[in-house]
Amino acid sequence: MVGCRPHGRPPAPGPEHGGGSAHPLRHDRDELSPRQLGQPVDLARVGQRRTDPDHPGAGGEEVGGVGGVDPAGGHEAQVGQRSGDRPFWNRFVGRDKTLLIGSSNTVGPDVGRLNVTLHHNLFDGVRQRLPRVRFGQVDVYNNHYRLAGDGFAYAIGIGVRSAVHVERNAFTLGAGITAADLPYDWGGTAVTTRGNVVDPADGPARPVDLAGAYNAAHDPDLAPDAGWTPTLRHGPVLPAVAVPYVVGAFAGADRLLP
């Protein structure tokens, strides 16, 4: 514990409990054009590679709007992931609530069934749930986060009995957002963060200990080890500094993967 810090968990971010805004949050370094907000999402395309024989021509989706997507159940506003699901090579643009893994804080059928990997996604101008996790064992690696705007709430939600592993992601931050704002304690106790990089608006890109940054600003602390090591990753894991270039080139619809 360092210096004088607030006691207890930080206040719940306002947008988590409201309807949010339908307007995209644009980063001043952004060159992308979001799809029309509220446009229906082709769920069959989410998380599919161009070379997937079951979905020919699919290559990830560019998604805009307020709710999230549920490739398992077809619902908006949360991702009800099945064990082994892997949202990958997608663009989430100008969203409010994005990826919710785990349906409630009550012990139930989610326990032991939410083993999810998120990799090589672009989260551009999104506000929260990137993802938020309850009861899940979730691997978050090689994603690029471009976060800006007054409506930003948090990136990684550490919920009840979650085990989130956050490794080699790149976070490009707008004015007023710091590394301490990226995790959020929703009743969890631990998170593993390794090899991540932040590129703040007021300085150069640098390595960051996300758990350490959060703990330096908030009480209670999050333990720095979620208790497991991912073993089922797809292909080599890139260094975080390379992630914006690779994800920027290949994530999203109609982009050929190498």
Secondary structure as UniProt FT lines:
FT   HELIX           14..17
FT   TURN            28..29
FT   TURN            37..38
FT   HELIX           43..45
FT   TURN            46..47
FT   TURN            50..51
FT   TURN            53..54
FT   TURN            56..57
FT   STRAND          62..64
FT   TURN            71..73
FT   TURN            83..84
FT   STRAND          91..93
FT   STRAND          100..101
FT   TURN            109..113
FT   STRAND          115..119
FT   STRAND          122..124
FT   STRAND          132..133
FT   STRAND          137..141
FT   STRAND          144..147
FT   TURN            150..151
FT   STRAND          156..159
FT   TURN            160..161
FT   STRAND          163..167
FT   STRAND          170..173
FT   TURN            175..176
FT   HELIX           179..181
FT   STRAND          183..187
FT   STRAND          190..194
FT   STRAND          196..199
FT   TURN            201..202
FT   STRAND          206..208
FT   HELIX           210..217
FT   HELIX           240..242
FT   HELIX           243..250
FT   TURN            253..254
//
